Amino acid sequence: ALTLALGGAMAKDVVEQDQAWDAILCDLTMPDCDGPMFVDWLSARYPGLATRVIICSGGAFTPSAVTFLNRFKGPRLAKPFKRAQLQDALLAVTR
């Protein structure tokens, strides 16, 4: 099943209710809680789920986003991305 959260705060609520996710596609820039804040929260509360995050971005990088990307070990997708790129990223986090 696919669930869409319209921001980081909503994503936190979704994860709090259910931790059975195969993958989490997370935008670097989101309202109310950006990608780095969400991934840091996820790493602290649900470290197993943090390894299932795929970061995507349209390419606008703030200094804090660059710092985050330098330490983020998971797959990254640059928007717009192709289906094959998404499939590869999904395989990377679900193996």
N, C-alpha and C positions, 0 to 999 in steps of 0.2 A: 504494500500500500504506500502511497505517496501522501505526505502531509506538507502543506505550505505554511510557513510562519512568516508573518509580515514584519519582521524585525527581530532583533536579538532578544528582547524581553519576552516576546511571544514564543520564540524558540526555547528559551529556558523553561517556560511553562509547559510546553509540549514534552520536553525531556523529563521534567519532574514527574509528569503523569505516566510516562512509559519510557523505559530504557532499552527496549528491544528494537534497536535500529541497526540495520545492516550498513548504512552509510548516511552521512550528514553532509549535504552540499551547503556550504556557508559562504556568503558573499563577504568580501573584505570590508565593504562599506554598507552599513545598515542603520536604520533609525534606532535610536534609544539605547543601543548596545552594539558596537561595531564587531566585526569578525574577530579581531584579536581579543577583545574583552570576553566575547562568548567562548572562544576556545580556551582562554585562561580559566574561566569559570568551569567549563566542562572538564578540563584537566584536573582541577582541584576536587570536583565533586564526583565525577564519573570518568576516571582515567582510561578505562577500557574503551569508552565511547570516543574519547578524544583521538584515539588512533584511527577512527573511522571517518574523520573529517577530510573533506575535499574543499580547498579554498578556491573561490573563483573571484575574478576581478576584471573590471573594465580598463584597468591600467593607471588610474590616478592614485599615486602613492604618496602619502604623507610621511614625514620622517618616522613617526611611530609605526606606521604600516611596514616600512622598510625594515625596521628593527625586528618586528614580528616575523616577517617573511624570512629574514636571515636565520631565525631559530626554528621555524616551522619545518618539520621533516616530511609532512604528508604531501599528497599530490596537489598540484595547482592547475587551474584552468584559466586561460585568458579569454575573455569574452570578445567577440562571439567564438564559441567553440563548436566543434563538429561532434556528431554522435559517436564516432569512433574514439575521439579523445575522452569523452565522458565514459564510454565503456571501459577504456583502459584504466581510467582513474577509479572507477567502481571496482574493477578486478583487483587493483592495488590495495584497496582498503578492506576487501572482503576475503582475502586469501588467508 
